[in-house]
Amino acid sequence: MKLVKNFNDFINNEVNLNQSRIDILENRVSTITSFISGNTFFKKYFITAIPQGSYSHRTIIKPTVKKAIFDADVVVYLKPIDGWSAQDYIQQMYEFFRSSSLYKNKVSRQTRCVKLNYTGEFHIDIVPCIRDKSFWDGEQEYVCNRMVNELEPCSSVEYSDWVKDKNRVVGNNNLIKAIRLSKFLRDHKQTFSVKSILLTTLIASRVGFLDKFTSGSDFKDLPTTFKSLFNRLNHWLEGYDSMPVICNPVDEEEDFNRHWDECKFQNFKSQVCKYNDWINDAYYEKDKITSIVKWQKIFGAKFGKSSLVKLRSSSTVYC
């Protein structure tokens, strides 16, 4: 059964990031942005700061028992700084935070960002992005790869717009909700490993051009959307015997294959096939109690728990 109410209750109560955490995150980001833009040196080059990745797409989920924290990415746009190479932007941003008593014990360097670790809460990745203008190419944006000391083209805004467009096609925010459920499944089961950017791309890409002109029967509610997208994802994966190249949908020169390998792909393909069967079984089950139990096999015991208790109680026969 679809169990629309149970799905809505589950995603609201168990999957969605709660408002208190959102408020704390927003306050932290605001403080960090002011810290950078107010610095005597960086304020000369600071342009703006915006959310990136799951933070921008609104697909961050509540931490699970097995994954107790979440990440949020913030892109800090800077004007080019004379004499600086790609690794300098990461190193200098790192040293800037290290010089602060507030951040010195929280900060570390990553390949393309500076990470701030709020122990027991979340990580915030600060991603320097260089916005450059040239006569020939117009405005270009680049993130900084510290390990190879190279600037790499960036399309954060365009990618976020692509996700938003796919979400509009699906309607009722159901694509975003389905991605959150998929991330919950990943974090709850921990039987497959896939980066959020790659998982989002794989799922959102299953929303096709023709969906704009159909009646939307595949997306009429959350459980139907979730099932339909998993069906499509499984069907797409079945077409590949080995790992395909997953291109950035807004920049074909960039691919996301750096986020996994052949072993991870084969495991992902196998696990999606398994969970797809479980999802179809739970969705088409006609008995409500049995359907809830089958959905619990996928999402855990908290899915439909109160409904299951009531149903079992009302079905008790006293002799």
N, C-alpha and C positions, 0 to 999 in steps of 0.2 A: 504494500500500500504506500501511497505517497506520504501520508501523515504530515500534511503541510504545517499544521499547528506545532507539532512536535519538532519539526525542522526549524521553524521560526524561534521557538523557545530555546532550542539547543544552541543555535548560532548566537542568539542574544545573550544567553546566560553563560555559555561555556566556551565559545569560540571568539567572539568579538572582544577586542581590547576594551577594558572597562574605562569609564570616563575619568576616574581618578588617575589612572596611569597616563591617559592622554594629556590631562592637565599638567602633570609633572613633566612629561616629555616636552610639551609646548613651552613651559617655563624654562626648562633647561636650554632648549634651542634658542629661545629669545635672549637668554643671558649670554650664551656663547656667541651669538651674532653680534650683540652689543660689545662684547669683549674684543672681538676682532676688528669691527668697524671703528671702535673708539681708540684703537692703538695708534700711537703717534706715527709709526711707520706704515702699517697696513691700511690705515684709513685713506692714504693717498692713492691706493690701488684698488680698494674695495668697491665693488659694484652692487652686488646684492647677494642674498643667500636664500635658497629655496629647498624644499624637501625633494628627495630623490628616491627611486626604488619603491619598496613596499610602503614607505612613509608617504610618498606622493600618491601612490595608487590606492591607498587606503586598504591595503591587504595585510597589514600587520595583525597578528592574532595574539590572543592572550597566551602567556607562557603555559606550557603543559608540565606535568610532573616530570617528564623525561627531558624537557628543554625548558629550564626555569627562567630564562631571560630572553629578551628580543633585541633586535638591532634596528636602528633608524639611521638613514643616510641623509646628510645635508650637503648640498653643493654650494661652495663659496666661490662666487665669480670674482676674478681679479683681472685687472689690466696687466699686460705683460710688464715684467720688471727687467730692466736692462742688465745684461750680464748673468742672468739666472738661467740655469738649465732645468730640466724637468725635476731632477732629484732635489734641487735647491728649494723648490716650493714645498715639498714634503718635509725636508729637513728643517727649513726655517720656521715652518708652521709648528713643527714638533718642538723646536727649541723655544718658540714663543710661549707655548702652553707649559713647557717644562719650567720656564722662569716664573710661573705663577704659583703661589702657595696653594691656591684653590685647585689647580689642575695637575701639579707636578707628579702626584702619585696615581693619577688616573690615565695619563697619556702614554700611548705607544705608537710606533710607526708601522704602517702596513705598506703593501705595494703601491696603492693608489690613494691612500688616505692617511689621516691621523685619527686614531681611535681613542675615544674617551670611555673609560670603563666605570660605570656607576654600579658598584658591586651590589648584587642582589636586585637590581632594577633593570638596567638595559645598557647596551653599548650605543654610542653615537659616533658614526664615522663622518669625519669632516673631510670632504673631497675638494681640494683646490681645483678650480676649473679656469683656464686662461681664455679670456674672450679677446680675440685679436681682430683687427680690421685691416684689410688690405684693399688696394685699388682694384686688383684683378679678381680676387676671390670673395670680396665682401666680408661679412662678419663670420668668423670661424671660432669654434670652441674646442678646447683640448683639456683632457685630464692628464695627470702627470704619472708616468710609470717610473717609480723610483729604482726598481731593480735593473731595468735596462736603460734608464736615463733618457727616456723618449717621451715626447708629447703624443697623445693618442686622440683622434677625433672623438668628440662627445656629442650625444644626441638625447640628453636626458629629457628635455622639454618635449621633443618630438615623440619620443617613446611613450611618455605619459599621456600625450594627446591620442596616440594610437590605442592605448588601453581604454581611455575614456570613450573613444569612438566605438570600439567593440562592445563596451558596456552599454552604450546607448542603443545599439542594435538589439542586444538581448533584452533590455528593458528591466525596469523595477530593481535596478542595481544587482540583478541576479548573477551576472558574471563575476563581479567583485566578491559576492557571497560564496559562489562556487569555488573561487580561487582560495578563499579563506578556509573553506571546508577541506580542500585538497591539501593545504598546508597543515591543517590540524591532523589530517590522516597521516601525513608524512611524519610529523613530530610526535604524534601519539603512538603510532605503530613502530616507527624507526626501522622499517624493513627495507627502505630505499633512501638514497641520498641524492638530492637534487637542489641546486641553488634556487632561491626564490625567483630571480630574474629569468632563469631558464624554465622553471615550472610555469610561471605567468605567461611566458611567450608560447609555450607548448599548448596551454589550455586556451588562451585568447585567440590563437591562430586557428582554432577549430571553429570559430565563428566566421562563416564565409560570406562572400559577396551576395549570394542569393538570399541569405537570411534577411537582408534588408527588405525583400519584396514578398516574403512568405507571411503566413498568418501568425507565425511565432509559436506554433504548437509545441515545438521542442523546448521552448523557454517559458511556458505559461505560468510556472511557479518554481520555487526553489528546488524541491526534490527532482522535478522533471528536468530542470536545467542542469543540475548536477549529474544526473544519469545520462542525459544526452551528450554532455561534453565528455564524460568518461567513455561512453560508447564510441564517440568520434575519435578520441585520443587513442583508444585501444585499436580501433580500425586502422588509424594512420600508422601506429607503431608496427602493426602486423606487416606492413609493406616494406620493412627494412630488416634485413638479416644482420646488418652491422650498423654501427653508429653513423647517422647522417650528419651533414653539416647544418647546424641550426643558425641561420643568419638573423641578425638584428633586423626586424621588419621595417625599420625606418632608415637603415644604413646597411646595404648589402655587402659593403666592404668589411664590415665587422661581423664576426661570428661568436657565438657563446660557447663553443666547444671547449674552451679553456676551463669551463666549470665542471666538466666530467670527463670520463674516459670510456673505453669500450666495455670494461667490466661493469662500471656503474650504469651504462646504458642498457646492457643486457639484463641486469638485475631490475632496473626500472621497468623495462618492457615486460618482464615476467610478473612483477608485482602488480602493475597496472592491469594486466590480463586477469590475474587472480581477483583483485578487488572489483574489477568490472563485472565479473560473474557474480560476486557477492551482492553488488549494488543492484543488478538486474533481478536477482533472486528476492531481495528484500522489497524492491519496488513493486514487483508483480505478485507478491504474496497477498492472498485475499483475506486471510485471517489476521485481525489487527494485533492480537497478542503475539502471534508468531512473527508478524512483520516487524514489530518493535524489537523482538529478540534478535532478529536477523540484522536490523540496523545497528543494534548494540554490538554485534560481532564486528562491525566496521568501525564504529565511533566510540565504543566503550559503554560502560554500564549507566552513565549519566544520561544517555540519549533516551528520552521518553520514560524515564524512571517512574515519575509520579503517575503517569497515565497507565503504566504497566501494573503498578500497585493497585490502582482503582479498578482496572479491568479484572484482575485476578480476584480482588475482593468481591466484586459484584457477581462474579461467575461461580463463587463458592456455593456448594450445595450442602445443606445441613439435613441429616437424616434423623 
